[in-house]
Amino acid sequence: MPEKVLTVSEINREINDALRKHAYLWNCWVTGEISNFKDHIPSGHWYFTLKDKEAGIKTVMFKARNMQSGFKPENGMKVLIRGSIRLYEKDGNVQLYAEEIYPSGLGALYIAFEQLKSRLAAEGLFAPEKKRPIPRYPSRVAIVTSPTGAAIKDILNIARRRNPLVSLIIIPSAVQGESAPGEIARAIERANHYGNIDLLIVGRGGGSLEELWAFNTEKVARAIAASAIPVVSAVGHEVDYTIADFAADLRAPTPSAAAELVIPVLTELKEGIHYYEEKLYHRMQALLVNKRHQVDEIMTHSALARPGWKLEQSRQELDYLATRLQEGMTGFMTEKNGILKLLSAKIDLLSPLHTLSRGYSLAYDSETKLLKSVQQAAVGDFINLRLSDGDIGCSVMHVHPERPSSDYPLEEKYNEKK
């Protein structure tokens, strides 16, 4: 019998411990071609095989790492991976755990370029409505580039020739290499915190696709898009297009062209100012001449030539209106007086006094109450008769109710009793 029987788990653990003892396998660079690529949708992890002509190794890159890659691998793509070699103890498979991944070769770089460009475009990062207007007359321009490169020299020479009054602020940054994307992004942020900068030029001189690759990274593109200062991208030669060109507010074919585009020529500005001064002067002279003619026409107007004439006209008009008013008031009073007399006559006809003037009288008792019936008076009562021209006090001698007209007159009845 063997002295010790090992389990599968123990064997795999021993293998894993053995791999840990080789430090270069825990932080190594591996190059190869991708095959059997799988993007695990639920988790977002990448699984694939990295192979060369003779062998292959299973590789996994977790979501937290692959989100920073800037491109998505495809089968057949050659890549360069930094990671660690470990044993997946559950299955007993040796795997490469990728920490970083980069395209290897021009074809892979172009694929990575197109993938990042499509993804950022889908986000709206390159949308025209997000582009900021480029100031026509900037007074302070910041330049993010290498302080020792040919690009900065070209920009400075052209800027001095065109307009030495424009202030140039150089914010140094690496423009190629592994640290370049981070440095460029931080330089753009510093420019935005600097204050009073009108325009920002970001770029470098020409080079290979690998040398220009810092300007094809997501980090630089997002830094340009987030800048509050308008950005001009000036990378490489005229035929070179980078992701930074699409993210910027304006693309210049070269750094020299950027200086030509954004820095106005001082002599042309002076000539333009002189031109507009002359134009303004002539316009003012023409305006003054026109206004003088208008003043002359006004001064020769009859109203100003004879200032008393208008007053006389107004006085005559006032007299005419006063006469019309007097005539109107007289006619109004006459008309209303006639109406008043007519109404007075109608009222007079209805007056009790008018009735009394025709021979009628009104009888009142001692309490000045009007007697309307013989039943209201008795023999011996004192009554008052009101006639049209005065009053008569009477004593009631007898009271007779209404009798036919054939009866003898009251006077004869009275005489017989007497």
Secondary structure, DSSP 4 states (H G I P E B T S, - for coil): --S----HHHHHHHHHHHHHT-GGGTSEEEEEEEEEEEE-TTT--EEEEEE-SS-EEEEEE-HHHHTTSSS---TT-EEEEEEEEEEETTTTEEEEEEEEEEE-SHHHHHHHHHHHHHHHHHHTTT-GGGPPPPPSS-SEEEEEE-TTSHHHHHHHHHHHHH-TTSEEEEEE---SSTTHHHHHHHHHHHHHHH-S--EEEEEE----TTTTGGGGSHHHHHHHHH-SS-EEEEESSTT---HHHHHSSEE-SSHHHHHHHHS--HHHHHHHHHHHHHHHHHHHHHHHHHHHHHHHHHHTSHHHHSHHHHHHHHHHHHHHHHHHHHHHHHHHHHHHHHHHHHHHHHHHHTSHHHHHTTT--EEE-TT-PBP-SGGG--TT-EEEEEETTEEEEEE---------TTSPPHHHHHHHH-
